């Protein structure tokens, strides 16, 4: 069953000490294009997420958002450099021996000196974080693919109904074409006979020439190919494989056969039917632009 290239999925869960949110969205694109917004210090997650999603998506412009919050507040630790602190105290007291000032050194005063306290970023366990993110990303991906599938089912029903309509129109052309050719052959024969009535020309030659010209108006080959393309189209949209590009090619071929039929037709019924077929094909073409 076909899938839409447009989709969205969102899932949030607390895993261990981390609150993790993953969003996946996609729009139409000819190829597979991936972009990701993740915490600045976790760039190693990007390739892993790209590989994870690539297994479920063949093409489209994919955007992923990942936010991670440590709910226990242990992203950073504060350490005291006792050597530096003691050095400041010693220096102040030595100065006091000369300056004869009150010895009123306090902890709050000491904290204002540089390098007494150091903020240390907690070193992440990359494998642990990836396993947590992967768990949330997989659930997001399920929702994302589910939405694409639901949209694909709607598109499937719409496209197949239009294919049915086109197939019915092909039948109208097939019924009208033989009579159109015969009428044209008869008109052409009568006209040539009238023009050449007084001249010595082989009647069989006239009949042959009429038959050749009439044959050029026949659309049997076009309708046969058109039916074949419709059959292939149905097989493709029932496939479990990504078929968007193949469908795009088939629509071009179907348009070519319909245009040729229109250019050869010498009948108002066929001409109107060709216009309707082209309209339905254009609607299908617009739909398959969004098929993965």
Order of alpha helices (4+ residues) and beta strands (2+ residues): beta-beta-beta-alpha-beta-beta-alpha-alpha-beta-alpha-alpha-alpha-alpha-alpha
